[in-house]
Amino acid sequence: MGRLKPMLVKEFLQMLRDPRMRLVVFGMPVMQMLIMAFALTTDVTRIRTALYDRDRSVASRALVDAFGAGGYFRMVAAPETEAEARRLLDAGQVQAMLAIASGFGEDLSAGRPAAVQVVCDGTDSNTTAIVLGYAEAIVAGFSARQGACGGPVTVAVRAWYNPNQESPLYYVPALIAVMLLVFSIMLTSIGIVREKEIGTIEQVMVTPIANFEFILGKTIPYMITGYLTMTAMLAAAVGIFGVRIHGSLVLLYLLTGIYLAGNLGLALWVSAGARTQQQALLTAFLIIMPCVMLSGFMFPIHNMPLPVQAATWLNPMRWYLTILRGVVTKGVGLATLWPAAAAQGALAVGFIFLASRRFRKTLR
């Protein structure tokens, strides 16, 4: 113990003497636990729903009220045509659509079976199953309340995309986004720190290279490697898991480059401010976990509290998941995906700019 005690004191002092390390060790885990506890829930509520009511009768209005009464479905749009309803599903503005055919009220009053249809987005197989289960339960309750006064109400449910609800078609593309995030941030975050530890950063300081050029020099090799990794994972997804790419592969690769650039800029920003590789890796890990959890991969973003939803706008993985689902599962193009592409591009420019600024401040 006499020999061990000085070693323990030295390790604790080395770990905790840096204020940033104290924040990483004690502050960040508690903050993340509090945020996750509020944000992560398996409940599916506030489902953005389009109402396509061609009957517009008292009976159809009563059914719509039944859907909105429990707080699970929230009517946010009322398309007039099927094309408009499909556009809303393509753009991800709604997650489900309640379609009521003309004559619904007359059939109900005459004692004939009255049918309604619930169409769900289908890109998330688990959420889709829950949403369709809610719909069937609400329609069954509404039909039971009619009793002898009206005919039975039947519901036809359908997943618009991924109609067979094959889980690999949802999880495998999302795992590509996760792996690209982990690869780009974990490896790149130690880039500048390694230069500091081995002493080659002084050579960079005396070379006639601008900060932005230095950041690009650090970013481009990892981006090329990220493209190769993404290609290998995509080939495995198609060849082994049967994932079908319905949209433009060129568009997917272009937008993947923006995603990688944003991740690499964020990682270099971490690396520029860290003093050791251990500190950089710990900080990178504390960034990766919330990025994955708050991306919509495991938990729907619309179920999270509004402040957390606002924070997800700074998460590049959130926008890349929207792009992946749009190109791979839905087959839509840039005309639909431009908001996610613009947000992702803004984050990439911002992170690379912050990394170049922090590098300059670090050297001074």
Backbone hydrogen bonds, N-H to C=O, Kabsch-Sander energy under -0.5 kcal/mol:
donor,donor_aa,acceptor,acceptor_aa,energy
5,K,1,M,-2.7
7,M,3,R,-0.8
8,L,4,L,-2.4
9,V,5,K,-2.5
10,K,6,P,-2.5
11,E,7,M,-2.3
12,F,8,L,-2.5
13,L,9,V,-2.4
14,Q,10,K,-2.6
15,M,11,E,-2.2
16,L,12,F,-2.4
17,R,13,L,-1.7
22,R,18,D,-1.9
23,L,19,P,-1.9
24,V,20,R,-2.3
25,V,21,M,-2.7
26,F,22,R,-2.5
27,G,22,R,-0.9
27,G,23,L,-0.5
28,M,23,L,-2.8
30,V,26,F,-0.8
31,M,27,G,-2.4
32,Q,28,M,-2.8
33,M,29,P,-2.3
34,L,30,V,-2.1
35,I,31,M,-2.2
36,M,32,Q,-3.0
37,A,33,M,-2.3
38,F,34,L,-1.3
39,A,35,I,-2.2
40,L,36,M,-3.1
41,T,39,A,-0.6
45,T,43,D,-0.6
46,R,71,G,-1.8
47,I,72,Y,-3.6
48,R,46,R,-0.5
49,T,74,R,-2.8
50,A,96,A,-2.4
51,L,77,A,-2.9
52,Y,50,A,-0.7
52,Y,98,L,-3.0
53,D,51,L,-0.8
54,R,52,Y,-0.8
54,R,100,I,-2.7
61,R,57,S,-2.1
62,A,58,V,-2.1
63,L,59,A,-1.9
64,V,60,S,-2.3
65,D,61,R,-2.3
66,A,62,A,-1.8
67,F,63,L,-1.8
68,G,64,V,-1.9
69,A,65,D,-1.3
70,G,66,A,-0.6
71,G,68,G,-0.7
73,F,67,F,-1.0
74,R,47,I,-3.0
76,V,49,T,-2.5
76,V,74,R,-0.6
77,A,49,T,-1.1
85,A,81,T,-1.8
86,R,82,E,-2.4
87,R,83,A,-2.1
88,L,84,E,-1.9
89,L,85,A,-1.7
90,D,86,R,-2.8
91,A,87,R,-2.3
92,G,89,L,-0.8
93,Q,88,L,-1.6
94,V,88,L,-1.1
95,Q,48,R,-3.1
96,A,48,R,-1.5
97,M,119,V,-2.7
98,L,50,A,-2.8
99,A,97,M,-0.6
99,A,117,Q,-3.2
100,I,52,Y,-2.3
100,I,98,L,-0.5
101,A,99,A,-0.5
101,A,115,A,-0.6
104,F,101,A,-1.2
107,D,103,G,-2.5
108,L,104,F,-2.0
109,S,105,G,-2.4
110,A,106,E,-2.1
111,G,108,L,-0.9
112,R,107,D,-2.2
114,A,152,P,-2.8
116,V,154,T,-2.2
117,Q,99,A,-2.6
118,V,156,A,-2.4
119,V,97,M,-2.6
119,V,117,Q,-0.5
120,C,158,R,-2.9
121,D,95,Q,-2.8
125,S,123,T,-0.7
128,T,124,D,-2.5
129,A,125,S,-2.1
130,I,126,N,-1.9
131,V,127,T,-2.7
132,L,128,T,-2.7
133,G,129,A,-1.7
134,Y,130,I,-2.4
135,A,131,V,-2.3
136,E,132,L,-2.3
137,A,133,G,-2.1
138,I,134,Y,-2.4
139,V,135,A,-2.4
140,A,136,E,-2.3
141,G,137,A,-2.2
142,F,138,I,-2.4
143,S,139,V,-2.6
144,A,140,A,-2.1
145,R,141,G,-1.9
146,Q,142,F,-0.9
147,G,143,S,-0.9
149,C,146,Q,-1.8
150,G,147,G,-0.8
151,G,108,L,-1.7
154,T,114,A,-2.1
154,T,152,P,-0.5
156,A,116,V,-2.4
157,V,155,V,-0.6
158,R,118,V,-2.0
160,W,120,C,-3.5
160,W,158,R,-0.7
161,Y,121,D,-2.3
165,Q,162,N,-2.2
167,S,165,Q,-0.7
169,L,166,E,-1.1
170,Y,167,S,-1.6
171,Y,167,S,-2.8
172,V,168,P,-1.8
174,A,170,Y,-1.2
175,L,171,Y,-2.4
176,I,172,V,-1.4
177,A,173,P,-1.4
178,V,174,A,-1.9
179,M,175,L,-2.8
180,L,176,I,-2.3
181,L,177,A,-1.8
182,V,178,V,-2.6
183,F,179,M,-2.9
184,S,180,L,-2.4
185,I,181,L,-2.2
186,M,182,V,-2.3
187,L,183,F,-1.8
188,T,184,S,-1.2
189,S,185,I,-1.9
190,I,187,L,-0.8
191,G,188,T,-2.1
194,R,190,I,-2.3
195,E,191,G,-1.1
196,K,192,I,-1.8
197,E,193,V,-2.5
198,I,194,R,-2.3
199,G,195,E,-0.8
200,T,195,E,-0.8
201,I,195,E,-1.5
202,E,199,G,-0.8
204,V,200,T,-1.4
205,M,201,I,-1.8
206,V,202,E,-1.1
207,T,204,V,-1.0
209,I,207,T,-2.3
214,F,210,A,-2.3
215,I,211,N,-2.3
216,L,212,F,-2.3
217,G,213,E,-2.5
218,K,214,F,-1.7
219,T,215,I,-1.7
220,I,216,L,-2.8
222,Y,218,K,-0.6
223,M,219,T,-2.1
224,I,220,I,-2.5
225,T,221,P,-2.2
226,G,222,Y,-2.4
227,Y,223,M,-2.2
228,L,224,I,-2.0
229,T,225,T,-2.4
230,M,226,G,-2.7
231,T,227,Y,-2.4
232,A,228,L,-2.1
233,M,229,T,-2.3
234,L,230,M,-2.6
235,A,231,T,-2.4
236,A,232,A,-2.0
237,A,233,M,-2.3
238,V,234,L,-2.2
239,G,235,A,-2.9
240,I,236,A,-2.5
241,F,236,A,-1.1
242,G,238,V,-0.6
243,V,237,A,-2.3
246,H,244,R,-0.9
246,H,328,V,-1.9
247,G,327,V,-1.5
252,L,248,S,-1.7
253,Y,249,L,-2.2
254,L,250,V,-2.4
255,L,251,L,-2.4
256,T,252,L,-1.8
257,G,253,Y,-1.7
258,I,254,L,-1.2
259,Y,255,L,-1.9
260,L,256,T,-2.8
261,A,257,G,-2.3
262,G,258,I,-2.2
263,N,259,Y,-2.3
264,L,260,L,-2.8
265,G,261,A,-2.4
266,L,262,G,-2.2
267,A,263,N,-2.4
268,L,264,L,-2.6
269,W,265,G,-1.9
270,V,266,L,-1.8
271,S,267,A,-2.5
272,A,268,L,-2.6
273,G,269,W,-1.0
274,A,270,V,-0.9
274,A,271,S,-0.6
280,A,276,T,-2.0
281,L,277,Q,-2.5
282,L,278,Q,-2.3
283,T,279,Q,-2.1
284,A,280,A,-2.4
285,F,281,L,-2.3
286,L,282,L,-2.1
287,I,283,T,-1.0
287,I,284,A,-0.5
288,I,284,A,-2.4
289,M,285,F,-2.0
291,C,287,I,-1.7
292,V,288,I,-2.3
293,M,289,M,-2.6
294,L,290,P,-2.6
295,S,292,V,-1.2
297,F,292,V,-0.6
303,N,300,P,-1.1
304,M,301,I,-1.8
309,Q,305,P,-2.5
310,A,306,L,-2.3
311,A,307,P,-1.6
312,T,308,V,-1.6
313,W,310,A,-1.2
314,L,311,A,-1.8
315,N,312,T,-1.7
318,R,315,N,-0.8
319,W,315,N,-1.0
320,Y,316,P,-1.9
321,L,317,M,-2.3
322,T,318,R,-1.5
323,I,319,W,-1.9
324,L,320,Y,-3.0
325,R,321,L,-2.7
326,G,322,T,-1.9
327,V,323,I,-2.9
328,V,324,L,-2.7
329,T,324,L,-0.7
329,T,325,R,-0.8
330,K,325,R,-2.1
331,G,326,G,-1.2
332,V,326,G,-2.3
336,T,333,G,-1.2
337,L,333,G,-2.0
338,W,334,L,-1.4
341,A,337,L,-2.4
342,A,338,W,-2.9
343,A,339,P,-2.3
344,Q,340,A,-2.4
345,G,341,A,-2.4
346,A,342,A,-2.4
347,L,343,A,-2.1
348,A,344,Q,-2.1
349,V,345,G,-2.4
350,G,346,A,-2.4
351,F,347,L,-2.8
352,I,348,A,-2.2
353,F,349,V,-2.2
354,L,350,G,-2.5
355,A,351,F,-2.2
356,S,352,I,-2.2
357,R,353,F,-2.3
358,R,354,L,-2.7
359,F,355,A,-2.1
360,R,356,S,-1.6
361,K,357,R,-2.1
362,T,358,R,-2.2
363,L,359,F,-1.8
364,R,360,R,-1.1
